[in-house]
Amino acid sequence: MTSAKVALVTGAGTGIGKASAIALAKAGYNVVLAGRRLEALDATAREAEVHGVRAVAVATDVGDHAQVKALFAKTKQAFGRLDVLFNNAGMGTPAMPLEDLSYEQWKAVVDVNLTGPFLCTQEAFRIMKDQTPRGGRIINNGSISAYAPRPFSSPYTSTKHAISGLTKASSLDGRAYDIAVGQIDIGNAATDMTERMKNGVPQPDGSVRVEPRMDVQHVANAVVHMASLPLDANVLFMTVMATKMPFVGRG
C-alpha cells in the first residue's frame, strides 16, 4: 500500500504508452504497466523507477476478459487504489481494400482497440467508485482517425470512432462517482508505429507522401497534464498533432 497516486497504462512497453508511463512516473505516480511483452514492460519499469516510484509490470492481453480482471486485481493488491487509467493499447491492420480484410483481422483490432478499453474502464470504475478518496481519471487514446479516416483503415477508424462514444458515455456515467473521463486524439507522434511515414504513406487522392511527425514526448506531457487536473475539471477531448500533417483539409 502507498499514499502516492497510482496510474495504470496499457500498451506501456513501447511508443506512446512507454513515454506516458515514464512521464507519469516523473510526475510522482506509481505506475502499473500492462502489455503483451513482459520484457518490454520490464524495460519501461526500470526507466520509471529511476524517478523514485514503484513500477509493476503485468503481461496482459487487454482483449482477454480474465487477463484484464487479473491486471486490476494485481493493481489493487499492490497499491490499494487506482487514480489514473490510460487506455492506450491499440493496433491496426495493413493498408488494404476493405473487401480483402479477413474476419480475423477485423476482430483482432476490435478486441484490442474497443473491447480492451471497455473492459479496463469497467474494472477501473469498480475500484474508483469504492475507494477512499473516491474517484479517479480515465484517459482514452483516440486518434485523429476518430474524425477523419486514412485510406484502407476501416477496422482502426471504426474502433476509434467507437472510442469517442465510450469516452462520452463513461464520462456521463462516472459523474456520480467523481470519475472524470477524457480522450486524447494524437496525430503522427514519432514512434515505431509511424516510422513508415518517413518513406511516404497513401493519401486520399491516391498519391504517396511523406508526412511530418512530432516528438512523442509532447503526447506524454499532454497525458500528464490531463491526469494532473483536479477531479472537478476535465479535458473531455484534446488533439495533439504534428502541426503540418494532413488533417485539417484531409481528403
Helices and strands as residue ranges (DSSP letters): E 6-10, H 15-26, E 30-35, H 38-49, E 55-59, H 65-79, E 84-87, G 98-100, H 103-110, I 111-115, H 116-128, E 136-141, G 144-146, H 154-174, G 175-177, E 179-187, E 189-190, G 192-199, E 201-202, E 208-209, E 214-215, H 217-228, E 237-241
